Every structure is written in structure tokens, then in C-alpha cells.
């Protein structure tokens, strides 16, 4: 179990604590761990934590996926995973989820060149031979 998963589980458990300082400490520890986590560790966290409670930590999941997507913006599967997670929060997040899904769909797509753009292989010099 990664330190991020441990921090996420502690954050969930702190939600039921009577002393608000417990929740604040758990939140601080989670934010510190997710800030410096790798994209792979971030992706592993929801998979592990959501197995017990799929409604857990919506704000923390949003933050986590946001950071992972910033680390790996060209990862289609990550963008789709983040979009799917956003759809689980209701219609307020659907626009963001659609944008992530559309971005994932567009990765690797060949964009046609506009006629005003030179070919990359064109050379400005004239052949004077």
C-alpha cells in the first residue's frame, strides 16, 4: 500500500472523528502526499479506496486526477479514467468530464494542414542548379 493510499484511508476515517483537528491533520497529510505523488500512485489510490466506498472523497479524487492529468496530459486512458470519475459526481461536473473525454479522443489524431501552412519539408531556398 502506498503512502498516498494510507493518507486517503486516514482521511476517510477522519471524517467521523469528533475532534476537527483530526480531520484537518488528515487533510493536510493527504494534500501533501498527493502533491508529490506519481501519476501511477495517484491512479492506484481511487482504485484501492473506492473498492470500499465508491462515494468517498470527491474533492480529493478531483484533485488527484487533476494532478495526474497535469503530469501525463497525453495519456488517453488516464484522461478517460478521470472523465469517468467526474461523471459519478452528478451533472455539475459533466461539462468537465466531456472535455476530458474529448481531449482523450483527440490525442494522436492527425490534424489536416491548412493550405496556408508550408509543408514541414519545404525549403525556402530556390534550387539554382
Residue, then its C-alpha position, 0 to 999 in steps of 0.5 A: x500500500x502506498x503512502x498516498x493510499x494510507x493518507x486517503x484511508x486516514x482521511x476517510x476515517x477522519x471524517x467521523x472523528x469528533x475532534x476537527x483537528x483530526x480531520x484537518x491533520x488528515x487533510x493536510x497529510x493527504x494534500x501533501x502526499x498527493x502533491x508529490x505523488x506519481x501519476x501511477x500512485x495517484x491512479x492506484x489510490x481511487x482504485x484501492x479506496x473506492x473498492x470500499x466506498x465508491x462515494x468517498x472523497x470527491x474533492x480529493x479524487x478531483x484533485x488527484x486526477x487533476x494532478x495526474x492529468x497535469x503530469x501525463x496530459x497525453x495519456x488517453x486512458x488516464x484522461x478517460x479514467x478521470x472523465x469517468x470519475x467526474x461523471x459519478x459526481x452528478x451533472x455539475x461536473x459533466x461539462x468537465x468530464x466531456x472535455x476530458x473525454x474529448x481531449x482523450x479522443x483527440x490525442x494522436x489524431x492527425x490534424x489536416x494542414x491548412x493550405x496556408x501552412x508550408x509543408x514541414x519539408x519545404x525549403x525556402x531556398x530556390x534550387x539554382x542548379 
